[in-house]
């Protein structure tokens, strides 16, 4: 069986250097690390997780706590995390946090206490104060992504600014009958993403002098967006534009317009949030949030925390204009309530 000494001889370095190169820890040159890893690959040598943990006190494993595993956004974030961890010799273990109390307790009180992870990324999971206490008591580096509490160090997108960018895009095109499909409440926002997006929408509309903009609640799915948009379009004063709190909701709104024989964007403009991989196919205008890059940043942040450094900060977003939005029919003057010349 190939051992660490065999790799050391093949690479022309010491066994200690092989250990540092393959663990991703310790200061060695990139050239030496590359040579050692190439030698290990040629010889088929794989570091024993148990032996590595005994030698370094680390499991070379990062845990990721997720609320759902069947959403495209989370799948892209997870891919970004894995793409950063693997080159550093780290595995990734997923812990699904459902709404079931017994299952949640099992994750916090059993699974995460087995010493199998060196750090945690908490991905858009709503936690109670008691759950946060138990999470912090693990004494592990924790990085939140889309965190709903200020008690966790986190990477965040300015969701208020995201929502304002989407809403102001529609306002600048001349729309005034703008509806929002999402979730949350319109009062003081917490840190949960749906309520922040709704609050950003209402504040942008209020700045434009519009205080009673319609809202429809929906799950963050295509079906949820479809049903909510149909209800809005069948109302007494259907909107000329919809700001959807996610791209999947926006796709549903576009299908609803089709079902009612409406043209997008001629009769109804639609804008979403996230930057879904199918957005270009559907011509959806969106505020892209680059989930793969978010995952990369989260992985970098938790690895930095393991070394006693902090790499947090704001996450990027960008308005991407496509064909699902345009000025409303009738022109700016008519929809703004002014007589056309």
Secondary structure, DSSP 8 states (H G I E B T S, - for coil): ---HHHHHHHHTS-HHHHHHHHHT-S---HHHHHHHHHHHHHHT----HHHHHHHHS--SEEEEEES-SS-HHHHHHHHHHHHHHGGGT-EEEEEE--S-HHHHHHHHHTGGGSS--SEEEEES----HHHHHHHHTT--EEEEES-S-TTS-EEE--HHHHHHHHHHHHHHHT--SEEEEE-S-SSS--S-HHHHHHHHHHHHHHHTT-----EEE--SSHHHHHHHHHHHHTSTT--SEEEESSHHHHHHHHHHHHHTT--TTTT-EEEEEE--TTHHHHT-EEEE--HHHHHHHHHHHHHHHHTT----EE---EEE--TT----TTHHHHHTT----
